[in-house]
Amino acid sequence: MKDVAASFQYDLSGLAPEDWTETLETVSEDHGYFEPVGPHHSAAFIDAGRTLLVTFEAAATIRGTNVGAAPLGWSFVTDNGWSSLTIMSERAGDWFRHPAMFGFFDRMIDDGFFDDFDQILFYGAGAGGYAAAAFSVAAPDARVLAIQPQATLDTGLAGWDRRFPKARRLDFSSRYGYAPQMVETASDVWIIHDPLILEDAVHASLFRGDNTRHLLCRNLNKRADRSLMGLGIWTDLIEQAMAGELTELSYAHLWRARQDNLKYLRTLFNELDDAGTHPRLLARLCRAVTDNANRPLFAQKLAELEAQGITP
């Protein structure tokens, strides 16, 4: 197994979509397998060890956003010696809800695929977070890390979430449907969400099991997963979750990275400035930033606030 991780080489960046798909299939088949799953999904497996990271991703995001245009799990193959199972969707907004996907996981259960691994983590964000939670039932005692997942988009249960009108045509009431119920067999479940996004907060509240911990990422907005990557803590989150060592305390230590991240600080600055309801808090933010670095935007705003008699 160590030889697989040591020899695992890939470079998918800059490839045209057709070449990208062909290369991904070739790399996967050289080290595991690649399998189409119905008309719009596929599975890419890299066999490198007895620890397995299962990710649910949109192919377009992998090609356009991921480092090296590669599935998220592939870096853990080379760096950690983990196996990687990537479930990809070629069509945005389908939440991996297709009978062929149900059949794929049914077969994985029947074949005892997950029995070959000592540790398993299901991971995804948004629709992928929903899928990670929903399909984790195929591997009892696995762990789940889901960022901003939907619990369901069944109109009878989540009619209040009107962000995804096309998803209302999907069937969330059949097999592998209600994610909070599907994670009941998981050993640990972590749900990360921004409480300022009301719909995400309500979905998160539906995950109520004793095996579930809620971790907040305030002010990271719609794509918290990418923001966590930008903060440089996403890999640590995955590694701690895989080991079952992710706690509220360890997360709090990682979350401190936002205090030195200019993009996050600017987002917080803009929200406080636009709202105009917490000038003292805005002054406190500007003081903290300017005390640690030369940031003209924050320094200018602090001077304006102090001129108005508002001090940190």
N, C-alpha and C positions, 0 to 999 in steps of 0.2 A: 504493500500500500504506500509506503514512503516513496518508492520509486516513481509512482504515479504523480505525486505532488511535486517531486523534484524535477520531473521531466515535462510537467504541464506547461505548455507554451501557447500563447494566443495573442493575436493582434487583429482586432476587428474594426478598428477606427478607420474612418475615411473610405470605407467600402460602400459601393452602391447597394441598395436594398437586396437585389438578387444575389450579389456576391457575398453580402453579409450573411444571408440565410444559408447559402451553400457552405461557407466557411464554418459557421456555427454548427451545422449538421456534421461536418467532417470532424471537427475537434471533438464533438460529443461522442460520435461513433468510435473514434480512436481510443477514447478513455471511458466509455460507458455505452450510452445509446441515445439516439434521437428518435422520437416517435410523434407523428401527427396524431392529434386527439380531436376528431371531428373536423368540421370545415374551417374553424377559426382559432384553434388552439394547438399547442404542441408541448412536449415534455423533453427537456434536455437533461440527461443524467451524467454526472462525472463521478466515477467510483474511485475514491481516494482514501477512505478510512471508515472507521466505525462510528463516526460522528457525522450527522446528516443535517444540512441546512436546506429547508424547502422554502423557496421563494415564489411568490406570485407576482408577475410583472407584465406590463404592456410592452410588446415588441418595439413599438415606436419609441418608447421611453428608453429602453435599453440601447437602441441604436443612436438616439439623439442626445441622451443626457448622461448615461452611465460612463464611468471611467473606462477607457479602452473600448467603449461600445460593447461591453460584455455583460452577461448576467451578473447580478450582485454577488452570487455565491462563488463565482470563479476566483475572486481574490482570496477567499478563505481556503480554497483548494491549495493554492500556492503558499500562503502564509501560515496556515494552521493545519494543513493536512486533512481537512474535512472533505467529505463527499458533498455534492451539490445536486439538488433536483430543482430545476427551474421550470415552472409552469407558465407558459407565455400565452398571451392573448393578442391576436392580430387585429381584433376589432374593439375599439374603445367603447366602454360603457355597457359591457355585457355581464360584468360581475362574475364571470366564469360560470354562468348558469346555462349549462348545456347538457343534455342527456349523455353525450359522449364523455364529458368530464366525469359525470357520475359513474359511468361504466369503467372509466380508467381507474378511479380510486377503488371501486368494487373489486377489480382485478388485482390491484395492489394488495388489498386485504386478503383475497383468496390465495394469492401466491406467497403470502407471508413476507412481502418485501421489507416492511418496516421492522420485522423481527431481527434483521441482520445488523441493526445499529444499537449502540449503547446509549447514545444521546441524540435526540431529534428536536429541532426547533423549526416551527412553522412561522414564516415572516411575511408581512405585506403591509401596504399602506393604502388607505382609501378603499377602493374596490378590491385591491389585493389584500388589504387587511381583513375585509369581510371574508374573502375566500380562504385566507390562512386560518381564520377561526373556524369557518364552516367545515372545511375538509380535514381539520386536525383530528376529528373523530375517527378517521381511518387509522390513526396511530395512537391508541390509548397510552396515557402517561407521557406523551410528548409535551413539549413546552410551546407556548404561543406568544409572540410579540407582534401586536397589531397597532399601527399608528393611524389614528383617525378612522377606524373602521365603521362601516354601517352594520347595525345589528340585523337589519332586514330592510327591504324596500317594498314589502308587501303593503299595498295601500290600506288594507284593513288594520294593520298594526303601525304603520309609519306614514300615514297619509299627510301628516304634518310636515314631512320633508319633501318640499317641492323643487329641490335643486336639480333633480334628474328626471325630467318628464318622460324621456324615452324608456327609462328603466321600469316605468309603470306597466309596460307590456310583458315584462319578464315574470316568470313564475318563481316566487320565493316561498311558496307554501308546500312544495313537494320535498324530495329527498335532499339532504344536506342543506336545508333551507334556513332555519332560524339560528344564526350564529351563536347567540348566548347559550342556547341549549346544546349545540355541538361541542362547545369547549368544556362541558361538564366532566369529560373523562381525562382532560389534560391535567398534568401534574402542577403546572404553573401557567398563569395567563397574565400578561402585562398589556394594559390598554393605555396608550399615550394619546392625549388629545389637548387641543387648545380650548379652555373653558369659555373663551370669549366668542367662539363660534357656537351658537345656540344649538343648531342641529347636531353637531358633533358631540356636544355635551350630553344631549338627550340620548343619542345612540349609545354613548359610553355608559350612561347610567343603567342601561338595560343589561349590561354584563355585571351580574351581582353575585357570582359564585364565591364560595369561601376560598377557592384557588386563584382568585383574581385580585390584582393590585392595579390601582389607577394612578398614573403619573401625568402631571400637568406640564404643558409646554406653552404657557401664556405668551401671547403676541407672536407666535410663529405662523399664524394664519393658515391658508388653505393647503400648502404643501409643506407640512411640518417635517416630513421625512427628509426633503432636500435641505431644509434649513438646519436640521440636526447634522446632516452631512457637512454643511458649511461651517458649523460650529466645531467640527472635528471630533464629535463624540459618538457618531453613529456606530462606528466599528466597535467601540467599547460597549455600547448597549447590546449589540449582537453577541459579543463574546461573553458578557456577564449573564445575559439571558440564557445562552446555551449551557452555561455551567450552573444555572439555577442560583446565581449569586446577585442578581439584580434586585436591589431593595430600594425603599424610599430614601435611605441614607446615601447609598452609593449613587443613586440617580441625582440626588441633591448636589453631590460633589461634582458630577459631570456637568450638571446644569449651570454651574457657576461660570462655565466657559463663555456664556452669553455676555458676561460683564466686560469682556475684552473684544467682543466681536462688533466691528463698526456697523455692519449691515443691520444687526439686531438693534443696536443702540439708535441708529437713525430711524428705524421703524417705530421704536418706542417714543423717540423724540417727536416724530410727525404725528403720532396718535395723540400724545399729550398736548402738543401745540395746536392741532386742529380742534380738539375738544374744547380747549380753553377753560376747563372747569377745575383744573388742579395746578395752578401756577406755581405753588410752592413745591409740589412734587417735580414739576418740570425744572425748576431752579436747582433742586437737589440732584437731579440727573445730570444737568449741565455741569454742576460743580464737581461731581464724581468723575465725569469724563475728562474735564479740563485739568483736574488734579493729576491725572495719570498720563495725559498725552496732549499734544498741541492740536486741538480740534477747533478751528475758527468758527464753524457753524455754532457749536455749543457755547463757545466763549462769547460770541456776539449776542446770543439769546440770553445768556446769563447777565451780561451787562445791561440789556434792555429790561430784564425783570428787576434787577437791583435798582435801576433808575426809577422804577415804579414803586420802590419800597418793598419789593418781594424778595426775601432772602431764603436761602436753603434751610 
